[in-house]
Amino acid sequence: DLLMVCSPGGHFAEARALVDGLDEVDYKFVLHLPPELPPELLNRVIVAPHAERDIRVLRQLTFAIRCIWRERPRVIVSTGALIAVTFGLAGKLFGAHFIYVESPTRVNTPSLAARLSYYLADEMYVRHRPLLKFFPKAKYCSGER
């Protein structure tokens, strides 16, 4: 029902924090180059092909289309990086609701993934108010619980 799409490292840590407490929601993570995973996450991870800003993006997009067709998520949430764009685009093709959450490390200038995802996202969240000038329709959320 929910795909959490991100690259490994800090983006994955953010995604894990976002699903913390969603025990009643069926979710899976989609990431490339996955880190060593704890056993409780092994059945929740789909490994996508890695892409940089090159022709491999087409391979990742093809994978995203197949993955979304197979999983049929109603919602796709991404914490970044480039994988957000390919899955956001593929998700739009299947009518999924796409949410992009900009990295908390972005304080004054947005990431490339955010700049591209802004046009695909149904909802976008930023953690620092200066980013609202780049994304007028985004919602400010401090990220504190």
ROFI-109542 format. One record per residue (C-alpha): residue number from 0; y, x negated, z negated; residue in three letters. Coordinates in pm, whole numbers. Each point is the difference from the previous one (the first is absolute). Layout:
<pts>
zanu NUM v Y u X w Z dogu Ala
...
</pts>
This chain:
<pts>
zanu 0 v 0 u 0 w 0 dogu Asp
zanu 1 v 233 u -296 w -69 dogu Leu
zanu 2 v 13 u -342 w 164 dogu Leu
zanu 3 v 192 u -277 w -179 dogu Met
zanu 4 v 85 u -247 w 276 dogu Val
zanu 5 v 128 u -348 w -79 dogu Cys
zanu 6 v -40 u -369 w 46 dogu Ser
zanu 7 v -162 u -205 w -277 dogu Pro
zanu 8 v 183 u -165 w -287 dogu Gly
zanu 9 v 308 u 165 w -144 dogu Gly
zanu 10 v -16 u 298 w 236 dogu His
zanu 11 v -355 u 70 w -118 dogu Phe
zanu 12 v 103 u -35 w -366 dogu Ala
zanu 13 v 276 u 256 w 62 dogu Glu
zanu 14 v -243 u 237 w 172 dogu Ala
zanu 15 v -246 u -28 w -288 dogu Arg
zanu 16 v 278 u 82 w -246 dogu Ala
zanu 17 v 93 u 308 w 202 dogu Leu
zanu 18 v -351 u 146 w -15 dogu Val
zanu 19 v -48 u -81 w -365 dogu Asp
zanu 20 v -89 u 330 w -163 dogu Gly
zanu 21 v -90 u 187 w 319 dogu Leu
zanu 22 v -352 u 71 w -119 dogu Asp
zanu 23 v -14 u 342 w 166 dogu Glu
zanu 24 v 115 u -129 w 340 dogu Val
zanu 25 v -239 u -139 w 259 dogu Asp
zanu 26 v 166 u -319 w 121 dogu Tyr
zanu 27 v -86 u -320 w 180 dogu Lys
zanu 28 v 188 u -324 w 55 dogu Phe
zanu 29 v 38 u -143 w 349 dogu Val
zanu 30 v 90 u -366 w 11 dogu Leu
zanu 31 v -60 u -313 w 199 dogu His
zanu 32 v -121 u -328 w -150 dogu Leu
zanu 33 v -101 u 169 w -326 dogu Pro
zanu 34 v 7 u -207 w -315 dogu Pro
zanu 35 v -302 u -21 w -225 dogu Glu
zanu 36 v -38 u 356 w -119 dogu Leu
zanu 37 v -117 u 135 w -333 dogu Pro
zanu 38 v -331 u 190 w 32 dogu Pro
zanu 39 v 161 u 340 w -63 dogu Glu
zanu 40 v 211 u -40 w 317 dogu Leu
zanu 41 v -268 u -117 w 241 dogu Leu
zanu 42 v -82 u 351 w 124 dogu Asn
zanu 43 v 371 u 85 w 29 dogu Arg
zanu 44 v 104 u -274 w 244 dogu Val
zanu 45 v 7 u 11 w 379 dogu Ile
zanu 46 v 60 u -340 w 158 dogu Val
zanu 47 v 233 u 8 w 299 dogu Ala
zanu 48 v 50 u -279 w 253 dogu Pro
zanu 49 v 286 u -234 w -81 dogu His
zanu 50 v 302 u -1 w 231 dogu Ala
zanu 51 v 317 u -199 w 21 dogu Glu
zanu 52 v 292 u 75 w 228 dogu Arg
zanu 53 v -212 u -55 w 310 dogu Asp
zanu 54 v -259 u 166 w 224 dogu Ile
zanu 55 v -234 u 47 w -299 dogu Arg
zanu 56 v 220 u 294 w -102 dogu Val
zanu 57 v -165 u 197 w 281 dogu Leu
zanu 58 v -343 u -73 w -146 dogu Arg
zanu 59 v 121 u 111 w -342 dogu Gln
zanu 60 v 152 u 317 w 148 dogu Leu
zanu 61 v -328 u 83 w 173 dogu Thr
zanu 62 v -181 u -55 w -329 dogu Phe
zanu 63 v 255 u 221 w -178 dogu Ala
zanu 64 v -53 u 285 w 247 dogu Ile
zanu 65 v -378 u -19 w -43 dogu Arg
zanu 66 v 29 u -30 w -378 dogu Cys
zanu 67 v 231 u 300 w -34 dogu Ile
zanu 68 v -214 u 206 w 235 dogu Trp
zanu 69 v -305 u -83 w -215 dogu Arg
zanu 70 v 162 u 38 w -344 dogu Glu
zanu 71 v 233 u 292 w 82 dogu Arg
zanu 72 v 254 u -71 w -277 dogu Pro
zanu 73 v 265 u 259 w -71 dogu Arg
zanu 74 v 227 u -269 w -144 dogu Val
zanu 75 v 51 u -369 w 83 dogu Ile
zanu 76 v 199 u -209 w -246 dogu Val
zanu 77 v 100 u -356 w 74 dogu Ser
zanu 78 v 163 u -269 w -209 dogu Thr
zanu 79 v 34 u -228 w 303 dogu Gly
zanu 80 v -23 u -233 w 209 dogu Ala
zanu 81 v -62 u 32 w 375 dogu Leu
zanu 82 v -322 u 199 w -50 dogu Ile
zanu 83 v 227 u 283 w -120 dogu Ala
zanu 84 v 146 u 35 w 347 dogu Val
zanu 85 v -331 u 19 w 185 dogu Thr
zanu 86 v -149 u 248 w -246 dogu Phe
zanu 87 v 323 u 199 w -20 dogu Gly
zanu 88 v 3 u 37 w 377 dogu Leu
zanu 89 v -369 u 90 w 17 dogu Ala
zanu 90 v 43 u 243 w -287 dogu Gly
zanu 91 v 278 u 182 w 184 dogu Lys
zanu 92 v -239 u 52 w 293 dogu Leu
zanu 93 v -235 u 189 w -233 dogu Phe
zanu 94 v 265 u 188 w -197 dogu Gly
zanu 95 v -37 u -196 w -324 dogu Ala
zanu 96 v 291 u -8 w -243 dogu His
zanu 97 v 126 u -361 w -8 dogu Phe
zanu 98 v 174 u -144 w -307 dogu Ile
zanu 99 v 145 u -350 w -5 dogu Tyr
zanu 100 v 91 u -176 w -325 dogu Val
zanu 101 v 218 u -309 w 51 dogu Glu
zanu 102 v -91 u -310 w -196 dogu Ser
zanu 103 v 182 u -43 w -333 dogu Pro
zanu 104 v 76 u -357 w 110 dogu Thr
zanu 105 v 237 u 138 w 264 dogu Arg
zanu 106 v 332 u 35 w -179 dogu Val
zanu 107 v 280 u -34 w 256 dogu Asn
zanu 108 v -169 u -9 w 341 dogu Thr
zanu 109 v -302 u 196 w 124 dogu Pro
zanu 110 v -324 u -140 w 130 dogu Ser
zanu 111 v -88 u 25 w 369 dogu Leu
zanu 112 v -286 u 235 w -90 dogu Ala
zanu 113 v 245 u 230 w -181 dogu Ala
zanu 114 v 246 u -5 w 290 dogu Arg
zanu 115 v -276 u 107 w 240 dogu Leu
zanu 116 v -175 u 240 w -238 dogu Ser
zanu 117 v 323 u 184 w -75 dogu Tyr
zanu 118 v -23 u 174 w 337 dogu Tyr
zanu 119 v -363 u 99 w -54 dogu Leu
zanu 120 v 5 u 92 w -368 dogu Ala
zanu 121 v 22 u 355 w -127 dogu Asp
zanu 122 v 117 u -146 w -330 dogu Glu
zanu 123 v 132 u -344 w -91 dogu Met
zanu 124 v 67 u -147 w -341 dogu Tyr
zanu 125 v 210 u -301 w -93 dogu Val
zanu 126 v 27 u -167 w -340 dogu Arg
zanu 127 v 352 u -138 w 36 dogu His
zanu 128 v 310 u 204 w 81 dogu Arg
zanu 129 v 149 u -252 w 249 dogu Pro
zanu 130 v -284 u 87 w 241 dogu Leu
zanu 131 v 120 u 359 w 26 dogu Leu
zanu 132 v 274 u -114 w 240 dogu Lys
zanu 133 v -277 u -102 w 244 dogu Phe
zanu 134 v -209 u 311 w -62 dogu Phe
zanu 135 v 223 u 303 w -63 dogu Pro
zanu 136 v -295 u 240 w -20 dogu Lys
zanu 137 v -196 u -217 w -245 dogu Ala
zanu 138 v -41 u 91 w -363 dogu Lys
zanu 139 v 94 u -237 w -279 dogu Tyr
zanu 140 v -270 u -52 w -260 dogu Cys
zanu 141 v 35 u -277 w -258 dogu Ser
zanu 142 v -376 u -42 w -25 dogu Gly
zanu 143 v 6 u 10 w -377 dogu Glu
zanu 144 v -243 u 229 w -175 dogu Arg
</pts>
